[in-house]
């Protein structure tokens, strides 16, 4: 039997410390009660489990898994499950905290949670992934539930993983529980539009930001880091809006063409070869250099802390759209702010996913499913309203978009907490 331990993290700084630092800054600017800040700085619950899994060769590997609930003042906790070799408990805690703010900013009735398993999903067979996911689900079965805590996809997980979680939970309960997880395949209670939702939300934010900055979408230049669920669809949507996608990347590197990349060909090439590298009609570019390209919109859509103190002064984009969670460190944030870059913060720019997760949860509870056009229209309403609320705060108080968005969110959670009162 072998045990898989967390490798040294890819993160430069402890993400939970950064998230708490961010909260303190917001609390100062918005004069949030110090007692409340104490409460909100911690996660309500963090569960660590070991996940013994039979591998295809007959050996047993023990993976480490986490499920963290940050806060439930505004509703059941909600947030994805990440499968990545570098996942740490503090990273999951930071991500859980950001989910609390994200749901609050969107005005949807959820708290925040996140989960993670330390593994490399690309190195596991489908059968191994299924066995590991089912065992993980059974280890956290008392933590999750439709009124309690509702997982969803995140980095390294997809609709199939959600199907296994849904099935394992349901088999244990003796009946189908649609509301236990979102991001499910359509045929078993998923929502139309959920897969593309995070990128759609980002598209709505980029459109609104371009209007504010007098940038015409037609011909605008866009560089996107990450070609997973967020980056790939965002590239497509930017092309649909008439923009020129000049660079794309995945974990193995990037491709660049100043005249515009053929995004449909990039999808086909990635489908055939598994990587973007080698795409015809584009030259190679590193993930680091992609971030420094001159462009109208830079969208980091992969992992945290890619824009940091070291490279922030060299970022030349006019708008940064945070498709990923936490891609900009607080130090980098200040540098971008001083340079006049318009940063669309993660809890605004990538909230489309959790918004349509909310729709999926509602549809599942009602067993009544909506048309895709209805899903997208309702998503647009919610994200655009949140953008406008954030913009108004930014204009009125002269605060950055991040501070404005986080301030609105933290105030909402603080208000719910105060209204409910401290138990007992
Ligand atoms: N993992 C996504 C996020 O970071 C989606 C969470 C959800 O739908 O619950 O927002």
Boltz pocket constraint, residues with backbone or C-beta under 6 A from the ligand:
constraints:
  - pocket:
      binder: B
      contacts: [[A, 78], [A, 79], [A, 80], [A, 81], [A, 150], [A, 151], [A, 152], [A, 153], [A, 154], [A, 155], [A, 182], [A, 325], [A, 350], [A, 351], [A, 353], [A, 354], [A, 355], [A, 357]]
      max_distance: 6.0
